[in-house]
Amino acid sequence: MWDVNVATGLSVAPVGDFLAGLKRTVGAAHVIRGVDDEAAPYRRDWTGQFSGSPIAVVKPKTTQEVAEVVKLCCDHGVSMVPTGGRTGLCGGGVPIGDGTSVLISLERMNSVRHLDQDGRSITVEAGVVLQTAQERARDRGLVFPLTFGAQGSAMIGGVLSTNAGGSNVVRYGTARELCIGIEAVLPNGSVINALTGLRKDNTGYDLRDLLIGAEGTLGIITAAVFKLFPEPKARTTGFLSLAALADAPRVLNVLQDRSGGGVEAFEYMPKAAVDVICRVFPKVRKPLEDAAQTGVFFEVTSPREDDAQSADGGGTRLESLVFSALEVLMEEGIVVDAMIAQSEQQRLDLWAMREAILEAITENGPAYHMDISLPLAAVAEFVATMDEAVSEMGFQPLTVGHLGDGNLHYALSAQPGRNWADLPLARAKQAAFALLAKLNGSFSAEHGIGQSKLDVMIDLKESSQLDAMRAIKTALDPSGLINPGKLIPVPRDP
Ligand SMILES: Cc1cc2nc3c(=O)[nH]c(=O)nc-3n(C[C@H](O)[C@H](O)[C@H](O)COP(=O)(O)OP(=O)(O)OC[C@H]3O[C@@H](n4cnc5c(N)ncnc54)[C@H](O)[C@@H]3O)c2cc1C
């Protein structure tokens, strides 16, 4: 007797046979039944919003084992959900429904295969934790730059599949721009090995680019090659109070020009966000005495030894470059107040404050998170218009963002004394997405679509692009077995 997979509509072979096959492939110790206690962390996503019980969690150790697991799932008509560090924020890494999919966890594929010192690249398996890759590069005097709050848990496969960004995209780009090679198992179980790490390779469609940002819907990434960079020799980190958000592009560009393009972080941290962090984490100290309505946390770095040398007036040469930029901006009345970290501890405290925001908002109470991007020049208009509109509806906007690349995390929470459930969330979302469309913005900047933004995707993504995505998906995964129900919305009835 065969069951029907509710996610794909296909028949599923009896679970007993199937589990035995999985155990033969990866070893019994590396297959957990979905209903077991040990599988509990895999059944729910980081936000707690999405859950689903898999048939089993299977943990292959090699690319070959991944390929065999995929073939076995195909043979049995079982859908598959790849999973890494489970820090994704859109419900992409949990199954839809119960008992229909297998979770393929890449966590045991955690080797750093190679670090090419001359070519300045690193080859890592999909289950390597981002922070581990950073540390391995640092051990060799190089930098793996991708940085964000979940770096201690997020894994390379997840990072690539969501095309993660974070706080230094302004300098180094997103995961896509850093990746120069990929190895993956396609939905039919075949392996593509494109781990050459070549900086130039124009030999047809770029399957690497197709898999990056595909959220596990086109195959399972098993390893990748990334660019590495020289380690900064000097750093200047600080917090600014700006007269107006509309001045942020000028501040960014003056800092860039004076430092030779050295801005590594340029993060929007307005008063409301800093207040929430300090309330939820009382040990965090406000960076400026007089709270900055328009706060910006920034870091400028330089890989040049010269910039780490002492300057005439004290401090490093890089610091004096930053001071000279700030002097100009203060004379123009654009920067109202500034704090520069005077020790490594102060620098780390500023970073810890920045990275605490998502947890602080989550602890603060119910909220709806938008992860949007805009042309830099349109950010101030978006924030001013939306803040006014949603405040009238009873929301308190809590915004932070990777301002340097026009990416805002615009969260709506309830004003004190207002009941979240009574607030007109649909109206607020509609207002935000209409304004985004008018300002040429994107409704999903760096976290992806997963399950959580399928409704927005079908409303706002150009239908010709959606059709092309569906055609690619069908060509590579005709049975729809890889991560069904994610990223690509089902077309609406005509
Ligand atoms: C506190 C916090 C801060 C964050 N800050 C940022 C930020 O600044 N910038 C940012 O971009 N993101 C951020 N995120 C989101 C998240 O960390 C990233 O999306 C991360 O890249 C996900 O990696 P993961 O290993 O946890 O993936 P998972 O959550 O395990 O999976 C994410 C998606 O990738 C797919 N997937 C996982 N592994 C593979 C694989 N090997 N092959 C194919 N598909 C796979 C899954 O099916 C799922 O669709 C943050 C999250 C948290 C909790």
The ligand as an SDF file (V2000), in Angstrom:
LIG
                    3D

 53 58  0  0  0  0  0  0  0  0999 V2000
   20.2370   36.2460   14.2560 C   0  0  0  0  0  0  0  0  0  0  0  0
   20.1990   36.1040   12.7520 C   0  0  0  0  0  0  0  0  0  0  0  0
   20.7920   37.0700   11.9590 C   0  0  0  0  0  0  0  0  0  0  0  0
   20.7820   36.9460   10.5580 C   0  0  0  0  0  0  0  0  0  0  0  0
   21.3800   37.9020    9.8050 N   0  0  0  0  0  0  0  0  0  0  0  0
   21.4060   37.7640    8.4690 C   0  0  0  0  0  0  0  0  0  0  0  0
   22.0430   38.7460    7.6560 C   0  0  0  0  0  0  0  0  0  0  0  0
   22.5290   39.7680    8.1430 O   0  0  0  0  0  0  0  0  0  0  0  0
   22.0920   38.5430    6.3270 N   0  0  0  0  0  0  0  0  0  0  0  0
   21.5370   37.4230    5.7390 C   0  0  0  0  0  0  0  0  0  0  0  0
   21.6260   37.2790    4.5180 O   0  0  0  0  0  0  0  0  0  0  0  0
   20.9110   36.4910    6.4870 N   0  0  0  0  0  0  0  0  0  0  0  0
   20.8300   36.6280    7.8180 C   0  0  0  0  0  0  0  0  0  0  0  0
   20.1760   35.6930    8.5760 N   0  0  0  0  0  0  0  0  0  0  0  0
   19.4840   34.5740    7.9100 C   0  0  0  0  0  0  0  0  0  0  0  0
   20.2850   33.2650    7.8260 C   0  0  0  0  0  0  0  0  0  0  0  0
   21.2770   33.2110    8.7830 O   0  0  0  0  0  0  0  0  0  0  0  0
   20.8780   33.0920    6.4480 C   0  0  0  0  0  0  0  0  0  0  0  0
   19.8250   32.9770    5.5280 O   0  0  0  0  0  0  0  0  0  0  0  0
   21.7950   31.8700    6.3080 C   0  0  0  0  0  0  0  0  0  0  0  0
   22.4400   31.9950    5.0790 O   0  0  0  0  0  0  0  0  0  0  0  0
   21.0950   30.5330    6.3570 C   0  0  0  0  0  0  0  0  0  0  0  0
   22.0670   29.5010    6.4690 O   0  0  0  0  0  0  0  0  0  0  0  0
   21.6760   28.1160    7.1640 P   0  0  0  0  0  0  0  0  0  0  0  0
   22.8240   27.1930    7.0480 O   0  0  0  0  0  0  0  0  0  0  0  0
   21.1850   28.3660    8.5380 O   0  0  0  0  0  0  0  0  0  0  0  0
   20.5050   27.6380    6.2140 O   0  0  0  0  0  0  0  0  0  0  0  0
   19.1550   26.8700    6.5650 P   0  0  0  0  0  0  0  0  0  0  0  0
   18.2850   27.7160    7.4260 O   0  0  0  0  0  0  0  0  0  0  0  0
   19.4570   25.5110    7.0580 O   0  0  0  0  0  0  0  0  0  0  0  0
   18.5080   26.7680    5.1100 O   0  0  0  0  0  0  0  0  0  0  0  0
   18.1610   27.9350    4.4210 C   0  0  0  0  0  0  0  0  0  0  0  0
   17.6750   27.5520    3.0020 C   0  0  0  0  0  0  0  0  0  0  0  0
   18.7440   26.9800    2.2620 O   0  0  0  0  0  0  0  0  0  0  0  0
   18.4340   25.6370    1.8660 C   0  0  0  0  0  0  0  0  0  0  0  0
   19.6640   24.8500    2.0290 N   0  0  0  0  0  0  0  0  0  0  0  0
   20.3740   24.6560    3.1670 C   0  0  0  0  0  0  0  0  0  0  0  0
   21.4790   23.9350    2.8880 N   0  0  0  0  0  0  0  0  0  0  0  0
   21.4590   23.6580    1.5670 C   0  0  0  0  0  0  0  0  0  0  0  0
   22.3240   22.9570    0.6850 C   0  0  0  0  0  0  0  0  0  0  0  0
   23.4330   22.3760    1.1130 N   0  0  0  0  0  0  0  0  0  0  0  0
   21.9800   22.8760   -0.6130 N   0  0  0  0  0  0  0  0  0  0  0  0
   20.8470   23.4510   -1.0870 C   0  0  0  0  0  0  0  0  0  0  0  0
   19.9940   24.1330   -0.2810 N   0  0  0  0  0  0  0  0  0  0  0  0
   20.2990   24.2330    1.0140 C   0  0  0  0  0  0  0  0  0  0  0  0
   17.3020   25.2070    2.7680 C   0  0  0  0  0  0  0  0  0  0  0  0
   16.4850   24.2340    2.1490 O   0  0  0  0  0  0  0  0  0  0  0  0
   16.5690   26.5190    3.0010 C   0  0  0  0  0  0  0  0  0  0  0  0
   15.7180   26.7730    1.9140 O   0  0  0  0  0  0  0  0  0  0  0  0
   20.1500   35.8200    9.9600 C   0  0  0  0  0  0  0  0  0  0  0  0
   19.5610   34.8500   10.7750 C   0  0  0  0  0  0  0  0  0  0  0  0
   19.5630   34.9910   12.1390 C   0  0  0  0  0  0  0  0  0  0  0  0
   18.9220   33.9110   12.9690 C   0  0  0  0  0  0  0  0  0  0  0  0
  1  2  1  0
  2  3  1  0
  2 52  2  0
  3  4  2  0
  4  5  1  0
  4 50  1  0
  5  6  2  0
  6  7  1  0
  6 13  1  0
  7  8  2  0
  7  9  1  0
  9 10  1  0
 10 11  2  0
 10 12  1  0
 12 13  2  0
 13 14  1  0
 14 15  1  0
 14 50  1  0
 15 16  1  0
 16 17  1  0
 16 18  1  0
 18 19  1  0
 18 20  1  0
 20 21  1  0
 20 22  1  0
 22 23  1  0
 23 24  1  0
 24 25  2  0
 24 26  1  0
 24 27  1  0
 27 28  1  0
 28 29  2  0
 28 30  1  0
 28 31  1  0
 31 32  1  0
 32 33  1  0
 33 34  1  0
 33 48  1  0
 34 35  1  0
 35 36  1  0
 35 46  1  0
 36 37  1  0
 36 45  1  0
 37 38  2  0
 38 39  1  0
 39 40  1  0
 39 45  2  0
 40 41  1  0
 40 42  2  0
 42 43  1  0
 43 44  2  0
 44 45  1  0
 46 47  1  0
 46 48  1  0
 48 49  1  0
 50 51  2  0
 51 52  1  0
 52 53  1  0
M  END
$$$$
